[in-house]
Amino acid sequence: MDMRANKILAAIVDEYIKTGEPVGSKALALREDITVSSATIRNTMAALEQAGYLSHPHTSAGRVPTFTGFRYYIENLMNPEPIDAEEITAINRLLGGGEATDEAIIESASTALAEITKCATFSTNHVSKFSVISKVDVIPTGKRLYVLLLIASNGTIKNKVCRMEFDLTNEQMSDFTEFLNEHLRGVNLETMSEEYIEQLAGALGGYMLSLAPLLHAVYELSEEMMRDSVDVKGEANLLASGEIPMTDVLRFMEQKSEISAMLDDALSGISVRFGAESDSFAISNSTLLSASYYKDGRPAGTIGIIGPMRLDYRKVIPYIEYLSDKVTRLLSEESADKLIQTEREENDDDE
């Protein structure tokens, strides 16, 4: 588009975000930054509509942006509004302080984002993919019942109840726990394949038949740790916006997993998706904005917001960028702290 069309489209989007009403040529002609006549504005608006950037509600002479128009505005025309020092202080206060697991860091960032944007927020976390097994334990809980406990280096703890064909002796539990920790401690969760478990089974030899449920539980828990999940917060903000029907919100709450299909973790920077682009997403009048966060230089998950298409993108996008960068820094700091702590413990052991 030429400069005039860009300026008029940007003005329409800004006015529509501000008022929620279709924007007409008379309103645009009153703006100081637009110096062409109303006739020229109308012609340009008609061309933008024909190109798919605007729509024309039949009850009004004005136009409203389509999701194509919003995307073009976000990617080419928008001037983000910087976050001021007071807002940064408030955000950091919402994030809290002190030691925290990866999951706690991500959860607090998602909660903070919901608070400052008044939108629903979502986060995905595949930090576990880059974690290693720290400890495995077997705990008796009842007659022939045992809990297998799996702890990863990122602080994640998973457990599974296993029913055995007979009670294990203390010696059997001790030997099996020692075997698991000897062969699994420090192993990356991505390594925990069925083939790897079969190799462990072979190493167990005669013990295998009796301990098979526990060994299989190790594989299931590692798979569970690896599985990406979507955590959604602030769903009530969708209703409070007044622009999304309650039925859409209720359907969305039952189908949160659909968010994953609309995300692209490979993208750097802000990813923009609109509900209207998907035939299956519950909220058609919605925007999904997200950014990836990283740990040790690798993509570790996504954090973002879900809100109505009529959203103040100039303010919201900088918040997402700041929080994704903040999560990246916190995860890297935590990783460095754990490395230092491990080195200290190893040095103490050597002494």
N, C-alpha and C positions, 0 to 999 in steps of 0.2 A: 504493500500500500504506500501511497505517497504521503508526504508530510501532513497535508491537510486532513486526509482521511485518518491518519494516526491521531492527530490532535482531537478530531471530532469524536472518534471512538473512545479515546481516553476520557474525554469530558463526559460522554454519555455514561460510561461505567462508573466514574466518580460520582456523578449526580444520582445514578440509580442506587449505588451503595448507600449514599447519604439519605435518600428520601424513600426508597422502595417503590417509587411511582414511575410509570413510563415517562421518558424524557422527550420533549418536543423541540422543534427548531426554535421557537420563540425563547425558551429558557436558555438554549445554547447561545443565541444571539446576544443575550444580556451579559455573557461572560467577557471579561476583559481580555482573556487570552485567545478569543476567537474573533477575528476581524473581518470575516467574510459575511456576505448578505444571507438573510434567511432563506432565499431561494437556493443559493449555493449549498447551504447546510442541508436543506431538504433533499437536494440531488445527491449529495454525498451519503446521507443517511439511507436513501433508497439503494444506492450502490452497495453499501455495507450490508444491508438486508439481503440483497440478491446474492452476495458472496457468502452468506451464512453467519455473519458476525452479530447481526441484530435480528430480533423478531418484532412483529407488529401486532400487539393485541387488538382484536377487532373492536373493542369498546373504547379505544383511545387513539388519539392522533400521534401519540408518542411511541418510542421504541424502547425495548429492553434488551440487554445483552444476552446472547445464547452462551452455552458453555464453550463454544468455539471462540466467541468474542472475549469471554473471561480469560481463556487460556492465552490468547494473543496478547491481551492486556498484561497478564502476569509475566509472560516471558519477554515482552518487548517494550511495553510502555510504562509500566508501574515504577514509581520511585519509592523504594522502601523507606519507612520512617524509622530512624535510628532509635534504639532503646536508650533511654536516659539513665543516668547513674542511680537515681532513686529506684527505678524499676529493676535494675540489675540487683541492687541490694535486696529488694523485696523477693525477687526470684530466688536468689541464693538463700534467703531465710526460709523460704518454702522447701528448698531442697534439704535443709538440715545440715548437720555436720557430724563429725566423728566417723568411726569405722563402720562400714556397711558392706554387705555382700553385693555382688553384681545385680542380683534381682532387686534388692532394696534400693539401689541407686536408680535403676530404671523405673521402678514403681514410683518413687518420690518425684522423679522428673515428669512422669506422666500426670501425676496428681497436680503438680505445680502448673503444668501447661493447661489443664482443665480449669484451674482456678483463674489464671490470668487472661485466658482467651474466651471464657464462658462458652466453650464448645465441648463436645465429647472428645475424648482423646483415646488413642490406641497405641500400643507398643508391642513389638515382637522382639523376641530375645533368642538368638542362637549363639550366645556366648558359650554355652555348654559344648558346642562343637570344638572349641579350642581348649577345653579343660581336660585335665587328667584325673584319674582315680586316686584319691588320697587315702581312703580306708574302706575296708569291707569287714563287716562283723555279722555274726550269727547269734541271735538271742532267743532262748527258749521262752515261749509264752503260754504253753499249755500242753496237754497230752498230745504228743506227736505234732505239735504246732511250733513253728519257728519263724522268726522275723529276720529276713536278710536286710541288712542296712548298708547302703552304698553312699559314700560321701565323695564329692568331686572337689577339685581345687578351687572352683569359683564359689564354694560355700553351699552349693545345692546338696540337699539330703533327700534321698528317696528310700522307701522301704516297701517290702512285699512280704505278705504272710504266706508261708509254705507249709503244706500238710505232708508229713512223711509217713511211710508205711510202718515205722517203728520209732521208738525214742532213741535219740543219740546219746551216747555216753559223753561225759565231760571231755574225755580224751579225744573222741571222734570230732567233737566240735572244735576243740583247740587245734587239732591237726589240720582240719579243713580250713579254719580261719587263717592259720599260719600259711597254708598252701596258697590260698587266694591272695593274701597280701603280698606274698613273695612274688607271685606271677602277675598281679594286676596293679600294684601300687606304681604310679608314674606312667601308666599306659593311657594314651589318648583315647577319649571316648569314641572317636571316629574309627579306632582300630577294633572295637568290640563287634566283630562280625560273627556270624554263625560258624565260619571256618575256624576263627580263633578259639571259640568255645569248644569246638570239637577237638582242637589240639590240647586244650586243658583237660578235656575228658580223657583223652588218651594218656596224658601224664598221670591222671588219678589212678588209672589201672582198675584194680578190683573194687575200689571205693565207688566207682562211677555209678553203678546200678542203684545203690542206696542213696547217693547224694545228688542224683540227677535233678530233682526239683529245685534244689538250692543253686546249682550251677546254671540251670536255665533261667532262674530268677535274676542272676547277674546280668545276663544278656537282655532280658526284658527291661530292667531298670536303666541300663545304659542307653537302650533305644528310647526310653521315655525321656531321659535327660536330653537326648539329641533332638527330640521332636520340637519344632517351632510351635509356639502357642501365641494367640492374640489376646492381650489383656485390654479391656475397654473400661474407661472410667468417665464419669460425668454424663451419663446418658440423659439425665434430667435436663441438661442444658439444651438438648435438641428440642424438647418440648417448650422450654422457656423462650426459645428464639421466636416462637409464634409463626414460623414459616414452614414448618414441617408437620404434616398431619400425624395425629397420635397413632393411627393405624400403621403408618410407615415406621414409626419409632418402635412399636411393639413387634412388628415383623423383623426389624433389624436386630432387636435384642435376642430374637430366637435364631438368627442366622449370622452371628458375629464372625463365624469362620470364613465367610465370603470375603472379608477384608483382605485376607492373605492373597487371594486370587487377583486382586487389583493392585498389588504392590510389586515394585521392581527393586529389589535390594541392590542390584548391580549399578543403579544410577547414583551419580554423585550430585550433591546439591539438592534442591527441592524437587520432589516429584509431585505432579499435579494430576489428580484423577477426578472425574465427575460421575455421580451416580447415573446420570442420563446416558453415559457411554456404555453402561452394562445393562443387559436385558434382565439379569437376575438380581442385581443389588436392590435392596429393599427400599432405599430412599433415593428417588430419582432427582429430587431438587436438593442435591447435596454436593459438597466438595470434600475431597480427601487430599490433604496436604501432608507430605511426610518427608523426612530426611533420615538417611542412614547414620548410625553411630558406629564407632570402630573400637577395637581393642587390639593392642599390639600391632597396629597397622592393617588389620583385617576387618572387613565388614562384620559386625557383631549383632546387628538388629536394626529396627526401624522405630521411630517415634513420630507421631503426627496427630492431626486433628480431623474431626468430622464435623462439618457445620453446613449451614445453608449456602447456596451459591452466592447469595447476596451477603458477602463477608468483607470486612475491612482487611483486604490482603496486605495492604501497605504496613499494617501494624502486626498482623498475625504471623506472616512469614518470618520476620526478624526474630520473633519469639522462638519459633521452631528451630531456626538456624542456631540461635544461642544455646538452646537446651540440648540439641544434638551434639554440639561442640563441647558443652559442659559435661555431658555424659561420657563422651570420648575421653576427656581429660581425667575425669574421676576414675573411670575403669583402668586407664593406663597408670594412674598413680597407685591404685589399689594393687595392680599387677606388680608394679615396681616394689611396693612395700612388702608384698608376699615373697618376692624374690630375695629381698634383703633379709627378711626374717628367716627364710629357709637357709640362706648362707650362714647366718649367725648360729642357727641350730646345728648345722653341719660342723662348723668350727668348734662349737662347744663339745660336740661328740668326739671330735678329733683330739681335743685337749683331755 
